[in-house]
């Protein structure tokens, strides 16, 4: 198994499942050619299914000319487990205009290492 902390080994698409309290990483090298990281940002918005108010947002970093999402364990530890819809937006730096580039669904699983988690 490859070292998943290494950016070189990061998946090249969004995950469909993550765990609360885990380090989460992926990259979108396909977007940088059309939207250079010097002029644009890649922003993700996650919204809990069922109309709740829970929303998670984060911005991809630029690493070696690619958009790379790196979410530290300490950040995901504050997330609420559940089913979420997500969308990825490219935002133009010059005027903050944005376009939708992809969307999907993700399951955020509870951390079984947390003594307050009921695994049922």
N, C-alpha and C positions, 0 to 999 in steps of 0.2 A: 504494500500500500504506500502511496506517495504521501509526503508530508503536506497535510492540508493547511498548515500555517503559512507555507511558502506560496507567494503570489503566482509563481510559475505553474503551480498545480491547481489553482483555483478553477472551479467549473466555469464554463463560458455561457451560462444561462442562469436565470433565477431558480432558486430551489422551490420545491413544492411542499417541503416540510422542514421545519427547524425546531430546536428545543430551547425553551427559556433558559437563560444563563449560559448558553454556548457561544463560542466564537463562530461567527458566520462570515463567509467570504465568497464572493463570485465576481466575475468580470464580464464586461460587454465590449470586447475588442471590435466587434462589427460596427459600432456606432462612431468610433473616433475618426474614421475616414471622412464621413459626411459631416460630422459635427466635432471639429477639432477642440480638444480640451482647453485650449487657450481662449476660446471664444464662447464656449458653451458649458453648461453643467448638466449632469444627469441626476434627477431627483426622483425618489420613490415615495409614494404615499400608500399606506396600508390602512384599510378601514374594516372594522369588524363586520362580519355578515349579520344580517338581521336588523340593521338600522341603529345599532348602538352608537354611542359617541366616541368610542375608543378609536383613536387614529395614531398611527406611527409614521413619522417622516424621517428621512435621512438622505444625504447627498453622497454620491460616489466620489472617490478621490481620483486624482490623475496620477497614475504610476506608469512610467515608461511609455507615455503617450496613449494609454488605455484608461477607460473608466473601470475602476475597481471599487467594489463595495466591501468594506471591512467594518464589521460591527463587533466591538469588544464584548466579552462575556459580561462585564459590569453593566453595559447598556442593555443587552437583551435580558438580563436578570430582572429588569423592571417591566418587562412586557407581560401582558395578560394572555394566557393560553386561550386558543379558540380558532375559529375559521375566519379567514380574512380574504378580502379582495385587495389586489394591489394594482397600481398603475405606475409606469415609468414615463417621465416627462423630460424632454430636453428643453432647457431654458437658455435663451440667448442672453449673454452677459450685458450687452450694450443697452438693452431696453427691458429686460425681464420678460419678454414674450416667451410663450411656451407652446410646445406641441406634444401630443401624446404619441409615444413610440411603441409601447406595448402594455399589455395588461394580463392579469391572470389571477389565480387563487393560490393561497398558501395556508397550511395548517401550522399553527404554533403550538407545539406539544408542551405539557408541563415537564418540569425538571424533577425526575424521580429521586434525585439527590437531596431535594428539599424536603425536610421532615414534615412540612405542612401540606404536602401534596398527597391527595387521595388517589391512588392509581386505578380505582374502579372505573 
